[in-house]
Amino acid sequence: MKGYLFSILIASIITAIGITPAIGNSDCAEPMPELFQRVSPSVISISALALDPFKISGRISTATGSGFIIDDKGLVLTNSHVVFDRQAIIVTLDDGRKAEAKLLGADPIFDLAVLRIPVPLEGHPVAVLGDSDSVRIGEDVIAIGNPFGLEQTLTRGVVSGLNRILPGFPFLTLPLIQTDASINPGNSGGPLMNRCGEVIGINTSILAEAQNIGFAIPINVAKSVIPELIKHGRVIRPWLGVSGKLVKKELMEIINLPLVEGFLIETVDPGSPAQQAGIHGGELSVTIGGTEFLLGGDIITEIDGQSLDDPESFLEVIASLKVGDKVGLTLFHKKETRHVELTLPERPILPGDIRTSSSSTLQPTRGRFPSFPSSVGILLRTKNTEIDPLTCPKGRGE
């Protein structure tokens, strides 16, 4: 991924949990009505209740979204922001059956969640998971979901872009699939499918005030974390607690300040191992070519003796870190170099990770980057960008 750095957990044999393998046919020409009739029964409607104990009135709210069945044991894949921290989750199947679903695991950072529904599903259609790595711009896609409570709605479009990073949104820092298929509040967690009926993404967001600019989480990301969500109920990540950008020679030449190549620390999370080790965050805000930098913090030049002088080596180092690892950092600050060692604990859920559905429009988070090493990005900022989560709050179209 040129221009972007991210950390994605890779790995697991999906067949171990019974997920149907992809068909693998890129030349499917099934008529659209027949395709919809075949795949739509795997898509479900989700209604989730939330309780705010700090409110005097209006304490209970209802949000609706979508999901899809991925095996005949009742596993359902959806968005975390549809079901995370909810008091009750009710699902409605294509045949009208309703059931209270159990949340097996959720990850707000990848915005993914796995449910189990306790109803007989033998012979019931399940979604076929495709290969998002093979998706190409221009391919035909369909989205199925429950926009504004309108169940089993199909819309059609193309893949408009790949590897999109949304600036300013710490809850969606992974590369996304962009599509012009019409998706709206209530589509959250529903499938984005190719013309073979394989799921290539999970619909998650739209850009507010835009015309058909929607985003889906690549299905291969979901494949890699489903086993961990089922086993642990969460994705386990190491935590250092710093955020920032890589410093390159071009930046040093432009700024003309005492910098070195490495990872420029802009913010330090309160209570993190980095704060406890006395690591410094930035102090001076500078915008260069539309990219914001917070200068004055420590620069990590080496991790365990390995230089961070290019994105590839940096990504390799980050991907290798695990909870419990002892890590040695070489730091540059104000023309001096020092060395610190820390032990990486499990990363907690931070306030910036949580994506709510109390409003259909979210403002971008200013001045904060996702926490390293669970997700590190060179994020190009834009002005006045808004993003719409696709959960439909009750009273706004349910």
C-alpha positions in Angstrom: 0.0 0.0 0.0 2.0 3.0 -1.2 1.3 6.2 0.7 -0.5 4.4 3.5 0.6 2.4 6.5 -1.7 0.1 8.3 -1.6 -3.0 10.5 -4.0 -5.8 9.7 -4.1 -9.1 11.4 -3.5 -11.8 8.8 -4.4 -15.2 8.9 -6.6 -18.0 9.8 -8.0 -21.0 8.1 -11.6 -20.0 7.5 -12.7 -23.5 6.7 -12.1 -24.4 10.3 -15.3 -22.6 11.2 -17.3 -23.8 8.3 -17.4 -20.7 6.1 -18.4 -21.5 2.5 -15.5 -21.1 0.1 -15.6 -18.6 -2.8 -16.9 -19.6 -6.2 -13.9 -18.0 -7.9 -15.7 -17.2 -11.2 -15.1 -13.7 -12.5 -17.3 -14.1 -15.6 -20.7 -14.7 -14.0 -23.6 -13.5 -16.1 -26.6 -14.7 -14.0 -29.6 -12.4 -14.6 -30.0 -9.9 -11.8 -33.4 -11.0 -10.6 -32.2 -14.6 -10.3 -29.0 -13.5 -8.5 -31.0 -11.5 -6.0 -33.4 -14.4 -5.4 -30.5 -16.7 -4.8 -28.4 -14.6 -2.4 -30.8 -12.3 -0.6 -32.1 -14.9 1.9 -28.6 -14.8 3.5 -29.1 -11.1 4.3 -30.8 -10.2 7.6 -32.2 -7.1 9.3 -30.7 -6.1 12.7 -32.4 -4.0 15.4 -30.3 -3.1 18.4 -31.3 -1.4 21.7 -28.9 0.9 23.6 -29.3 2.4 27.1 -27.8 5.7 28.1 -27.8 5.7 32.0 -26.7 9.3 32.1 -29.9 10.7 30.5 -33.0 11.6 32.4 -35.3 11.0 29.5 -34.9 9.3 26.1 -32.5 6.9 27.7 -33.3 4.0 25.3 -32.5 4.3 21.6 -33.0 1.8 18.8 -30.7 1.5 15.8 -31.2 -0.7 12.7 -28.6 -2.2 10.4 -28.0 -5.2 8.3 -25.9 -8.4 8.4 -25.4 -11.6 6.5 -25.3 -15.3 7.5 -22.0 -17.0 6.9 -22.6 -20.5 7.9 -25.5 -22.9 8.7 -24.6 -22.8 12.5 -26.1 -19.3 12.7 -22.9 -17.1 12.4 -23.7 -13.6 11.2 -21.2 -11.0 10.1 -22.0 -7.3 10.5 -20.5 -3.9 11.6 -19.4 -3.3 15.1 -21.1 0.0 15.3 -24.4 -1.7 14.7 -24.2 -4.0 17.7 -21.3 -3.0 20.0 -22.3 -2.0 23.5 -26.0 -2.8 22.9 -28.4 -4.2 25.5 -30.4 -6.4 23.1 -29.9 -7.4 19.4 -32.9 -8.7 17.5 -32.5 -10.1 14.0 -35.1 -10.7 11.3 -34.5 -13.4 8.7 -35.6 -13.2 5.1 -38.5 -15.6 5.9 -39.8 -13.3 8.7 -38.5 -15.3 11.7 -37.2 -13.1 14.5 -34.6 -14.1 17.2 -32.5 -12.4 19.8 -28.9 -12.8 18.7 -25.8 -13.3 20.8 -22.8 -11.1 20.3 -19.7 -13.4 20.0 -17.2 -10.7 19.4 -16.7 -7.1 18.1 -13.8 -5.0 17.0 -14.6 -1.2 16.8 -11.3 -0.5 15.0 -12.1 -2.7 12.0 -15.8 -2.1 12.5 -16.5 -5.8 12.4 -18.7 -8.0 14.6 -19.8 -11.6 14.7 -23.2 -12.7 16.0 -24.9 -16.1 16.5 -28.6 -16.5 16.0 -30.3 -19.5 17.8 -32.6 -20.6 15.1 -32.5 -23.7 12.8 -30.7 -22.9 9.6 -30.2 -26.2 7.9 -30.7 -25.7 4.2 -31.0 -22.0 4.6 -28.9 -20.0 2.1 -25.6 -18.6 3.5 -23.4 -16.0 2.0 -20.4 -17.0 -0.1 -17.3 -15.1 0.9 -15.2 -14.0 -2.1 -11.7 -12.6 -2.5 -11.4 -8.8 -2.0 -7.7 -8.9 -3.1 -8.8 -9.8 -6.6 -11.4 -7.0 -7.0 -10.7 -4.5 -9.7 -11.9 -0.9 -10.3 -14.9 -0.9 -12.7 -16.3 -4.3 -11.7 -20.1 -4.5 -11.3 -21.3 -4.9 -7.7 -24.6 -5.1 -5.8 -25.4 -4.0 -2.3 -28.2 -5.7 -0.3 -29.5 -4.4 3.0 -32.2 -2.6 4.9 -31.8 1.2 4.1 -34.2 3.3 6.3 -35.9 0.1 7.4 -36.8 -1.0 3.9 -35.9 -4.7 4.0 -34.2 -6.6 1.3 -33.3 -3.7 -0.9 -30.9 -4.2 -3.8 -28.8 -1.5 -5.4 -26.3 -1.8 -8.2 -23.1 0.0 -9.1 -19.4 -0.5 -9.7 -16.2 -0.6 -7.7 -15.2 3.1 -7.9 -11.9 2.8 -6.0 -9.7 0.6 -3.9 -7.5 1.1 -0.8 -9.3 4.2 0.3 -8.2 5.6 3.6 -10.7 8.0 5.1 -8.9 11.0 6.7 -9.8 12.0 10.2 -11.7 8.9 11.3 -9.9 6.8 13.8 -12.6 4.1 13.7 -11.9 3.4 10.0 -8.2 3.5 9.4 -8.0 0.4 7.2 -8.1 0.6 3.4 -11.7 0.4 2.1 -13.5 -0.4 -1.1 -15.2 2.6 -2.7 -18.4 2.0 -4.6 -21.1 4.1 -6.3 -23.8 1.5 -5.5 -26.5 3.4 -3.6 -26.1 2.7 0.1 -27.9 4.6 2.9 -28.5 4.5 6.7 -29.6 1.0 7.6 -27.2 -0.6 5.1 -24.5 -0.9 7.7 -23.2 -4.5 8.0 -24.8 -5.6 4.7 -22.9 -7.3 2.0 -21.3 -5.7 -1.1 -21.3 -8.5 -3.7 -19.8 -9.1 -7.1 -21.8 -10.4 -10.0 -21.2 -14.0 -8.9 -23.0 -13.3 -5.7 -19.8 -13.5 -3.6 -19.3 -11.1 -0.7 -16.3 -8.8 -1.4 -17.0 -6.3 1.3 -19.2 -5.2 4.2 -20.9 -1.8 3.7 -20.0 0.6 6.4 -20.0 4.3 5.5 -21.0 7.0 3.0 -19.6 10.5 2.6 -22.1 13.1 3.7 -23.3 15.5 1.0 -21.7 13.4 -1.7 -23.3 11.6 -4.6 -23.1 7.8 -4.3 -19.7 7.7 -2.6 -19.9 4.7 -0.3 -17.3 2.5 1.4 -17.1 -1.2 2.3 -14.6 -3.1 4.5 -12.7 -5.7 2.4 -14.0 -9.2 3.1 -10.4 -10.5 3.4 -10.0 -8.3 6.4 -13.1 -9.9 8.0 -11.8 -13.4 7.1 -8.6 -12.8 9.0 -10.3 -11.7 12.2 -13.5 -13.8 12.4 -11.7 -16.8 14.2 -10.2 -14.4 16.8 -13.6 -12.6 17.3 -15.2 -16.0 17.9 -12.5 -17.3 20.2 -11.6 -14.2 22.3 -14.5 -11.9 21.6 -12.1 -9.2 20.4 -9.0 -8.6 18.3 -5.9 -8.7 20.5 -3.4 -6.1 19.6 -0.2 -4.8 21.3 -0.2 -1.2 22.5 2.6 1.3 22.6 0.3 4.3 22.6 1.8 6.8 20.1 0.6 8.2 16.8 2.3 10.0 14.0 4.0 9.8 10.6 7.1 8.6 9.0 9.7 11.3 8.4 11.4 11.1 5.0 14.4 13.0 3.5 12.0 15.2 1.4 10.3 16.5 4.5 13.6 17.2 6.2 14.7 19.3 3.3 11.5 21.3 3.2 11.3 22.0 6.9 15.0 22.6 7.4 14.8 21.6 11.1 16.9 19.1 13.1 15.1 15.9 12.1 16.1 12.4 11.3 14.5 9.6 9.3 12.1 7.6 11.4 8.6 7.7 12.9 7.6 11.2 14.1 5.5 10.9 17.3 2.7 13.5 17.2 0.5 12.3 20.1 0.9 10.0 23.1 -2.1 8.3 24.6 -2.7 8.9 28.3 -1.8 6.0 30.5 0.0 4.2 27.7 3.4 2.5 27.9 4.8 5.4 25.8 3.6 8.0 28.3 5.0 5.9 31.2 8.4 5.8 29.5 8.5 9.6 29.1 8.1 9.7 25.3 7.3 13.1 24.0 4.5 14.2 21.6 4.5 17.1 19.2 4.0 20.8 20.1 4.1 22.7 16.8 1.4 22.4 14.1 2.7 22.8 10.5 0.8 22.2 7.3 2.9 21.3 4.2 1.3 20.6 0.9 -2.1 20.0 2.5 -0.6 17.5 5.0 -0.6 18.4 8.7 2.4 17.7 11.0 2.7 18.1 14.7 6.4 18.7 15.2 8.6 18.7 18.3 8.0 15.1 19.5 10.4 12.2 19.7 11.3 10.4 16.5 11.6 6.6 16.6 14.7 5.8 14.5 15.0 2.1 15.4 12.8 -0.6 16.9 14.9 -3.4 18.3 17.9 -2.2 16.2 15.9 -2.2 12.9 15.9 1.2 11.1 12.6 2.8 10.2 13.8 4.4 7.0 11.1 3.2 4.6 7.4 2.3 4.7 8.1 -1.4 3.9 10.5 -2.0 6.7 8.3 0.0 9.1 5.3 -2.1 8.3 7.2 -5.3 8.7 8.4 -4.3 12.2 4.9 -3.2 13.3 3.3 -6.4 12.0 5.8 -8.5 14.0 5.0 -7.0 17.4 2.9 -9.0 19.9 1.4 -8.5 23.3 4.0 -9.2 26.0 7.0 -8.3 23.7 9.8 -6.3 25.2 10.7 -3.6 22.7 13.7 -1.4 22.5 13.2 2.0 21.0 15.9 4.4 19.8 14.6 7.9 20.0 15.8 11.2 18.6 14.8 14.5 20.4 16.3 18.0 20.2 19.5 16.7 18.6 20.0 14.0 21.2 19.5 10.3 21.0 18.4 8.0 23.8 17.2 4.4 24.2 14.1 3.1 26.1 12.7 -0.3 26.6 9.0 -1.2 27.2 6.8 -4.2 27.5 3.8 -4.0 25.2 0.4 -4.7 26.9 -2.9 -5.4 25.1 -4.3 -2.4 23.5 -7.5 -1.2 25.2 -10.5 0.3 23.4 -9.9 4.1 23.3 -12.5 6.8 23.1 -11.6 7.6 19.5 -12.3 4.0 18.5 -16.0 4.1 19.2 -18.3 4.9 16.4 -21.8 5.8 17.6 -25.0 5.7 15.7 -26.8 8.4 17.7 -26.4 10.8 14.7 -26.4 10.0 11.0 -23.5 12.4 10.5 -20.1 12.2 12.2 -17.6 15.0 12.2 -14.0 14.0 11.5 -11.7 13.7 14.6 -9.2 16.6 14.4 -5.6 16.4 15.6 -5.6 12.7 16.5 -4.2 9.8 14.7 -4.9 6.1 15.3 -2.7 4.6 18.0 0.5 2.8 17.0 1.0 0.0 16.6 -2.5 -1.3 16.2 -3.1 1.1 13.3 -0.6 3.6 12.0 -1.3 5.9 9.0 0.1 8.6 6.9 -3.3 10.3 6.7 -3.8 13.2 4.3 -6.3 15.6 5.9 -9.2 17.2 4.2 -11.3 20.2 5.3 -14.9 19.9 6.4 -15.2 16.3 5.5 -18.2 14.4 7.0 -18.9 10.7 7.1 -22.2 9.0 7.5 -22.4 5.7 9.4 -25.0 3.5 7.8 -26.8 2.6 11.0 -30.4 4.0 10.9 -31.4 5.5 14.3 -35.0 5.0 15.2 -37.1 7.9 14.2 -34.9 8.6 11.1 -36.3 6.1 8.7 -36.8 2.8 10.6 
